[in-house]
Amino acid sequence: MRMKSKHGHIKSNVDMTPMLDVVFQLIIFFLVSTTFSVLPGIKMNLPGSTTSEGTSFQGITISADKDGNMYFNEKAVDFSSLKTELVMFDTGKTKKEEFPVSLEADADVTNGTIVKIFDVVRESGYTVINLRTATEND
């Protein structure tokens, strides 16, 4: 003889809506809080190189285009204000001698302009200077 219980079968239902809300909120949080490395917005025709090595996008970026315009971290400058910007720039705990400076020069920029920029950077106390190029595949 089988005994019948007073309680019938209990049906349970798990509502997925709160869990999906939490998942979407986490996705939005990580998308908003993630930092992306973005190249400067100045259009350059960088010279190609087959032996170039990767460099860090951290630090200072100085750009020179074929029209004679110069930019310090996307801020338009000339030679005198470039030196002022370099001297005033806060490198944090890193010494100026070890702080990386990347030079982006359009392929049509003259060698003399590049040398002048190098001189201004070195006169300002920076010694780690990278010349950014485009990777050229054979």
Backbone as CSV, one residue per row, in Angstrom:
resi,resn,N_x,N_y,N_z,CA_x,CA_y,CA_z,C_x,C_y,C_z
1,MET,0.821,-1.158,0.000,0.000,0.000,0.000,0.880,1.240,0.000
2,ARG,0.523,2.152,-0.878,1.284,3.398,-0.988,0.651,4.464,-0.133
3,MET,1.549,5.229,0.482,1.061,6.309,1.324,1.015,7.578,0.476
4,LYS,-0.001,8.303,0.568,-0.118,9.568,-0.142,0.295,10.674,0.812
5,SER,1.094,11.570,0.291,1.479,12.686,1.154,0.442,13.786,1.038
6,LYS,0.414,14.598,2.066,-0.546,15.699,2.066,-0.160,16.757,1.026
7,HIS,1.112,16.831,0.764,1.602,17.852,-0.178,1.800,17.215,-1.546
8,GLY,1.357,17.906,-2.526,1.528,17.405,-3.880,2.945,17.728,-4.368
9,HIS,3.171,17.526,-5.608,4.472,17.866,-6.194,4.652,19.386,-6.193
10,ILE,5.849,19.807,-5.839,6.143,21.236,-5.833,6.803,21.580,-7.160
11,LYS,6.226,22.506,-7.847,6.799,22.950,-9.109,7.596,24.226,-8.848
12,SER,8.844,24.227,-9.294,9.670,25.431,-9.124,9.957,26.031,-10.493
13,ASN,10.110,27.331,-10.486,10.369,28.052,-11.724,11.463,29.071,-11.444
14,VAL,12.513,29.074,-12.235,13.602,30.025,-12.061,13.413,31.136,-13.081
15,ASP,13.316,32.344,-12.574,13.140,33.497,-13.456,14.519,33.983,-13.899
16,MET,14.782,33.998,-15.186,16.096,34.356,-15.731,16.281,35.864,-15.922
17,THR,15.239,36.629,-15.820,15.322,38.064,-16.084,16.318,38.780,-15.170
18,PRO,16.295,38.599,-13.852,17.275,39.299,-13.012,18.722,38.922,-13.344
19,MET,18.966,37.643,-13.675,20.321,37.231,-14.019,20.775,37.899,-15.319
20,LEU,19.910,37.974,-16.298,20.264,38.642,-17.547,20.515,40.126,-17.332
21,ASP,19.743,40.745,-16.467,19.973,42.163,-16.149,21.365,42.371,-15.570
22,VAL,21.759,41.508,-14.660,23.093,41.618,-14.047,24.179,41.402,-15.093
23,VAL,24.012,40.428,-15.953,25.008,40.158,-16.996,25.147,41.356,-17.931
24,PHE,24.050,41.928,-18.365,24.123,43.093,-19.253,24.751,44.292,-18.553
25,GLN,24.469,44.478,-17.283,25.090,45.575,-16.535,26.591,45.373,-16.415
26,LEU,27.027,44.134,-16.218,28.469,43.855,-16.167,29.135,44.118,-17.512
27,ILE,28.479,43.724,-18.578,29.032,43.977,-19.915,29.170,45.477,-20.153
28,ILE,28.140,46.222,-19.831,28.188,47.679,-20.012,29.278,48.291,-19.135
29,PHE,29.408,47.834,-17.900,30.442,48.355,-17.001,31.832,48.143,-17.593
30,PHE,32.121,46.925,-18.068,33.439,46.653,-18.607,33.695,47.388,-19.919
31,LEU,32.684,47.580,-20.738,32.867,48.350,-21.967,33.188,49.807,-21.670
32,VAL,32.514,50.368,-20.689,32.722,51.779,-20.353,34.045,51.991,-19.625
33,SER,34.423,51.057,-18.768,35.612,51.264,-17.945,36.910,50.835,-18.616
34,THR,36.846,50.150,-19.736,38.042,49.694,-20.425,38.680,50.859,-21.174
35,THR,40.003,50.972,-21.063,40.716,51.998,-21.819,41.293,51.359,-23.074
36,PHE,41.235,52.088,-24.144,41.734,51.605,-25.412,42.916,52.468,-25.828
37,SER,43.889,51.841,-26.450,45.014,52.583,-26.989,44.612,53.116,-28.352
38,VAL,44.556,54.413,-28.472,44.096,55.032,-29.705,45.257,55.796,-30.329
39,LEU,45.455,55.596,-31.588,46.472,56.354,-32.307,46.011,57.795,-32.471
40,PRO,46.953,58.714,-32.538,46.549,60.102,-32.753,45.702,60.250,-34.003
41,GLY,44.796,61.230,-33.995,43.857,61.402,-35.086,44.393,62.208,-36.250
42,ILE,45.683,62.401,-36.337,46.290,63.171,-37.412,46.642,62.202,-38.535
43,LYS,46.166,62.479,-39.730,46.391,61.588,-40.867,47.830,61.740,-41.340
44,MET,48.548,60.634,-41.342,49.952,60.642,-41.733,50.212,59.590,-42.797
45,ASN,51.128,59.907,-43.671,51.646,58.940,-44.621,53.034,58.567,-44.117
46,LEU,53.077,57.639,-43.137,54.354,57.275,-42.527,55.224,56.522,-43.519
47,PRO,56.538,56.761,-43.464,57.434,56.005,-44.339,57.439,54.538,-43.932
48,GLY,57.630,53.655,-44.880,57.625,52.225,-44.608,58.996,51.722,-44.211
49,SER,59.004,50.623,-43.457,60.242,50.011,-43.041,60.020,48.515,-42.884
50,THR,60.961,47.716,-43.371,60.850,46.266,-43.227,61.520,45.785,-41.946
51,THR,62.349,46.618,-41.306,63.069,46.212,-40.095,62.579,46.927,-38.848
52,SER,61.428,47.583,-38.930,60.942,48.339,-37.777,60.525,47.409,-36.646
53,GLU,60.647,47.922,-35.424,60.255,47.178,-34.233,59.091,47.901,-33.582
54,GLY,58.273,47.169,-32.865,57.138,47.763,-32.179,57.581,48.670,-31.044
55,THR,56.849,49.749,-30.828,57.119,50.650,-29.720,55.849,50.846,-28.915
56,SER,56.014,51.375,-27.731,54.883,51.620,-26.844,54.136,52.865,-27.296
57,PHE,52.814,52.851,-27.108,52.021,54.032,-27.411,51.928,54.941,-26.194
58,GLN,52.621,54.567,-25.124,52.672,55.404,-23.932,53.690,56.509,-24.187
59,GLY,53.541,57.615,-23.501,54.519,58.688,-23.623,54.019,59.838,-24.471
60,ILE,54.965,60.560,-25.018,54.678,61.758,-25.816,54.733,61.398,-27.291
61,THR,53.806,61.933,-28.067,53.835,61.754,-29.515,53.944,63.122,-30.173
62,ILE,54.965,63.282,-30.986,55.147,64.511,-31.760,54.930,64.134,-33.223
63,SER,54.037,64.847,-33.886,53.707,64.553,-35.276,54.060,65.739,-36.155
64,ALA,54.577,65.444,-37.342,54.885,66.484,-38.321,54.312,66.040,-39.659
65,ASP,53.507,66.909,-40.278,52.922,66.526,-41.564,53.613,67.263,-42.709
66,LYS,53.257,66.897,-43.923,53.924,67.444,-45.104,53.643,68.926,-45.333
67,ASP,52.585,69.464,-44.694,52.245,70.881,-44.848,53.001,71.785,-43.880
68,GLY,53.884,71.190,-43.078,54.671,71.977,-42.134,54.024,72.126,-40.767
69,ASN,52.897,71.456,-40.537,52.238,71.517,-39.230,52.881,70.520,-38.278
70,MET,52.970,70.920,-37.002,53.494,70.044,-35.971,52.480,69.926,-34.853
71,TYR,52.467,68.748,-34.218,51.507,68.488,-33.153,52.213,67.829,-31.977
72,PHE,51.899,68.296,-30.786,52.381,67.700,-29.547,51.180,67.015,-28.906
73,ASN,51.129,65.674,-28.963,49.963,64.926,-28.470,48.663,65.510,-29.031
74,GLU,48.612,65.722,-30.335,47.460,66.240,-31.084,47.196,67.733,-30.887
75,LYS,48.027,68.439,-30.137,47.883,69.887,-29.957,48.841,70.571,-30.939
76,ALA,48.315,71.479,-31.752,49.140,72.162,-32.750,50.186,73.036,-32.053
77,VAL,51.439,72.907,-32.495,52.549,73.675,-31.916,53.498,74.113,-33.032
78,ASP,54.395,75.054,-32.692,55.526,75.374,-33.561,56.790,75.011,-32.774
79,PHE,57.971,75.323,-33.313,59.204,74.892,-32.648,59.372,75.504,-31.262
80,SER,59.050,76.782,-31.100,59.229,77.421,-29.790,58.234,76.878,-28.758
81,SER,56.970,76.704,-29.161,56.003,76.181,-28.206,56.196,74.679,-27.980
82,LEU,56.814,73.972,-28.931,57.133,72.559,-28.729,58.104,72.402,-27.563
83,LYS,59.118,73.242,-27.539,60.089,73.164,-26.432,59.409,73.476,-25.109
84,THR,58.536,74.478,-25.085,57.811,74.832,-23.865,56.947,73.661,-23.401
85,GLU,56.229,73.036,-24.332,55.370,71.895,-23.986,56.199,70.736,-23.429
86,LEU,57.357,70.476,-24.040,58.209,69.384,-23.578,58.745,69.646,-22.176
87,VAL,59.155,70.874,-21.916,59.693,71.215,-20.590,58.597,71.142,-19.534
88,MET,57.383,71.584,-19.871,56.279,71.641,-18.911,55.586,70.277,-18.718
89,PHE,55.824,69.319,-19.602,55.117,68.043,-19.535,55.502,67.279,-18.271
90,ASP,54.482,66.754,-17.569,54.694,65.994,-16.341,54.882,64.521,-16.684
91,THR,56.075,63.995,-16.447,56.384,62.597,-16.740,56.083,61.682,-15.560
92,GLY,55.535,62.232,-14.510,55.218,61.424,-13.333,56.489,61.021,-12.609
93,LYS,56.549,59.753,-12.237,57.709,59.250,-11.494,58.879,58.890,-12.402
94,THR,58.639,58.858,-13.709,59.684,58.496,-14.663,60.565,59.699,-14.953
95,LYS,61.877,59.466,-14.981,62.811,60.542,-15.317,62.640,60.917,-16.785
96,LYS,62.906,62.181,-17.106,62.795,62.625,-18.507,63.714,61.828,-19.418
97,GLU,64.892,61.460,-18.892,65.853,60.711,-19.707,65.326,59.341,-20.112
98,GLU,64.362,58.799,-19.346,63.833,57.469,-19.617,62.418,57.503,-20.203
99,PHE,61.822,58.689,-20.296,60.443,58.803,-20.774,60.423,58.742,-22.297
100,PRO,59.588,57.869,-22.896,59.600,57.707,-24.354,58.909,58.849,-25.108
101,VAL,59.560,59.291,-26.164,58.997,60.281,-27.080,58.955,59.636,-28.455
102,SER,57.778,59.606,-29.081,57.636,59.029,-30.419,57.459,60.154,-31.433
103,LEU,58.215,60.083,-32.497,58.127,61.073,-33.567,57.471,60.419,-34.769
104,GLU,56.353,61.001,-35.187,55.668,60.572,-36.411,55.889,61.650,-37.440
105,ALA,56.599,61.332,-38.491,56.843,62.315,-39.543,56.335,61.748,-40.859
106,ASP,55.550,62.552,-41.561,55.049,62.168,-42.870,56.234,61.829,-43.776
107,ALA,56.027,60.950,-44.726,57.107,60.542,-45.635,57.664,61.723,-46.416
108,ASP,56.867,62.793,-46.601,57.303,63.952,-47.379,57.937,65.053,-46.539
109,VAL,58.065,64.860,-45.230,58.708,65.856,-44.372,60.212,65.802,-44.626
110,THR,60.839,66.983,-44.699,62.267,67.026,-45.001,63.098,66.514,-43.831
111,ASN,64.262,66.019,-44.158,65.190,65.520,-43.150,65.588,66.635,-42.182
112,GLY,65.714,67.852,-42.676,66.088,68.988,-41.828,65.062,69.248,-40.745
113,THR,63.786,69.114,-41.072,62.723,69.313,-40.076,62.790,68.243,-39.000
114,ILE,63.039,67.009,-39.403,63.138,65.915,-38.433,64.323,66.143,-37.499
115,VAL,65.446,66.575,-38.040,66.626,66.842,-37.216,66.356,67.981,-36.234
116,LYS,65.649,69.030,-36.668,65.304,70.139,-35.772,64.420,69.645,-34.618
117,ILE,63.459,68.784,-34.931,62.588,68.240,-33.889,63.403,67.405,-32.903
118,PHE,64.308,66.567,-33.425,65.180,65.784,-32.546,65.985,66.696,-31.631
119,ASP,66.522,67.782,-32.170,67.306,68.722,-31.363,66.475,69.341,-30.245
120,VAL,65.256,69.767,-30.561,64.383,70.372,-29.549,64.061,69.358,-28.450
121,VAL,63.792,68.126,-28.838,63.461,67.080,-27.860,64.656,66.816,-26.947
122,ARG,65.844,66.691,-27.513,67.044,66.427,-26.704,67.409,67.617,-25.828
123,GLU,67.239,68.833,-26.337,67.507,70.022,-25.529,66.566,70.112,-24.326
124,SER,65.396,69.496,-24.447,64.410,69.513,-23.370,64.673,68.426,-22.328
125,GLY,65.675,67.589,-22.540,66.059,66.594,-21.555,65.630,65.168,-21.843
126,TYR,64.964,64.921,-22.958,64.509,63.571,-23.300,65.565,62.891,-24.169
127,THR,65.824,61.613,-23.894,66.830,60.890,-24.688,66.265,59.655,-25.387
128,VAL,65.102,59.159,-24.954,64.494,57.992,-25.587,63.531,58.496,-26.659
129,ILE,63.988,58.478,-27.911,63.189,58.997,-29.024,62.992,57.873,-30.034
130,ASN,61.732,57.593,-30.331,61.385,56.566,-31.311,60.866,57.226,-32.573
131,LEU,61.286,56.736,-33.714,60.788,57.227,-34.998,59.769,56.214,-35.495
132,ARG,58.501,56.615,-35.535,57.424,55.703,-35.886,57.335,55.553,-37.402
133,THR,57.213,54.318,-37.851,57.094,54.027,-39.280,55.944,53.058,-39.511
134,ALA,55.581,52.893,-40.746,54.580,51.898,-41.118,55.305,50.608,-41.467
135,THR,54.707,49.485,-41.122,55.319,48.204,-41.431,55.157,47.911,-42.907
136,GLU,56.258,47.555,-43.543,56.259,47.276,-44.972,56.511,45.793,-45.167
137,ASN,55.592,45.092,-45.794,55.763,43.662,-46.044,56.358,43.459,-47.422
138,ASP,57.296,42.501,-47.488,57.958,42.224,-48.791,57.039,41.575,-49.756
